[in-house]
Amino acid sequence: MPTISRDEVAHLAGLARLAVTEAELDTFAGQLDDILDSVAKVNEVAAEDIPPTSHAVPLTNVFREDVVRPGLSREQALANAPATEENRFRVPRILSEEA
Amino acid sequence: MTAVAEIMDYDEVLERFDPVLGLEVHVELSTDTKMFCGCPNFFGSDPNTQVCPVCLGMPGALPVVNGKAVESAIRIGLALNCEVAEQCRFARKNYFYPDMPKNFQTSQYDEPIVFEGHLDVVLDDGETFRVGIERAHMEEDTGKSLHVGGADGRIHGAEHSLLDYNRAGVPLIEIVTKPITGAGHRAPEVARAYVTALRDLLRSMHVSDVRMDQGSLRCDANVSLSPKGSGEFGTRTETKNVNSLRSVERAVRYEMRRHAAVLASGGEIVQETRHFDESTASTSSGRPKETAEDYRYFPEPDLVPIAPSQEWVEQLRTTLPELPWQRRRRVQQDWQLSDEELRDLVNAGALDLVAATVDAGASPAEARSWWVAYLSQQANERGVDLASLPITPEQVARVVELVGEGTLTHKLARQVVDGVLAGKGDPDEVVAAEGIEVVSDDSALQSAIDEALAAQPDVADKIRGGKVQAAGAIVGAVMKATQGQADAKRVRELVLASCGQE
């Protein structure tokens, strides 16, 4: 039976940039446990000879030709941005992180 | 500001530790379009003019894989002696950063398209060092941030950032080495030589521009130290922003020395990314490294798996061009070079240039002489790569041809090359514009010779008296008078004839 700790939930919330209250940590830990239990049931029926599947449709190698297609104009691209500057998307400063 | 880190003397580092390297090289493919959408993949356009709903991560937009990029990935794998996966998938790498409009990067995780290969790297002294390749996988590049308000465009102290998504979604191949051990004191050199060899390989395959200065080839250098003989790997750091071949070598060397100082004083290395500063050749602390779990990778539901058939892989294998090491071997044979001559050619970065000059009609010896001697010297003086000199192999071949025809002497040829380097046009244009030509008109030469003989009557008498070696002084005077434009051999013949010594 999988159990997910409050600390793990808090860590995940941090990674997902979600503000989660102390009370919610307990709620979500319980709910995530239920989800993990359900997923774990799949393991009970998964046999060695069944490869892990990520897609329901048995398709492979769906490719596009390397040919330019029209996209958006800059005006269209920036139209819904909350803020722009110098033809770029303007975002708040990024604290204590560096790419 | 960060305090200057303690660093240990390099020789002492090696007495106490064995370096372990891991190099991650990101290569932007030079496809016409992006990895998952039909936006143009072109460097240097105006901001946000090569974007669409897919690469801007708009809701409902669906990616479709660029087949050409997959081909390039497989071909790169084959050139690196890798195995090709029978089936592989894309995965989402989740993290929040404004240069990723989707809030995840489409990458590959546990199923890279190619894996388990190697690249043999030739070091400066001609020794070969084999670097193991762990894997190469396909992913997409991020957008470009411009940090406003901080010092020198860096993120620290910036008030806000501006994003250009032209680069977001550009096809990227990440090539990861196995841990490189046993390089000892040559570790920094091995790192540089590996990135150089990889660059040359990718360039010969025409899959990428491989311009480190423009970011189409980028190297992250992982360095750790293992106490000598212990066989245990230490904690590693990952140095980013290493934007030139020279910087790769310097960054590795600096991190080895910094790690050693920290470990020797009883400290611990923090696993983190570090930022390389070209101006000081040192690194500074970046962000703590997230663990793979923190990226919460999962299979990309919007893209079906890729399953390259054996036929396809074999067909792609036949499209591989002559690879740099094959070319080196062939050139050495064709041009009859010693190992040393070949090494000098390679180290000068002249091999491809000489080969192209030979292809354009010059003899290997002439072509080699121009690039390795005069042009290398010009490149040094200008502080640029040989390949960046503003002269093409075709132009050098034309100069060689003009010398062969007798239109130019070697001395004049240099003047013409200087003209080409100065942006005065093709060799023929420089010859015409500057009036550079061998004076072979005998009557013009004869009057110069008569003048020289008249000016030095004692020398003239000696020649007439049979001392033919004295003719050199007259030849020299004539060459001076014609500003080097005469054919010295012809002048000598005429001088002797004038003095009755034929």
Interface residues (C-beta under 8 A of the other chain):
Chain A: L15 R17 S54 H55 V57 L59 T60 N61 V62 F63 R64 E65 D66 V67 V68 R69 P70 G71 L72 S73 R74 A77 L78 E85 E86 N87 R88 F89 R90 V91 P92 R93 I94 S96 E97 E98 A99
Chain B: T31 D32 T33 C37 G38 C39 P40 D46 P47 N48 T49 Q50 V51 C52 P53 C55 L56 V64 V65 N66 G67 K68 A69 V70 Q87 R89 N94 Y95 F96 Y97 P98 D99 T142 S145 L146 H147 V148 G149 I155 A158 E159 H160 S161 L162 L163 D164 Y165 T273 H275 G286 R287 D294 R296 P299 E300 P301 L303 V304 P305 I306 A307 P308
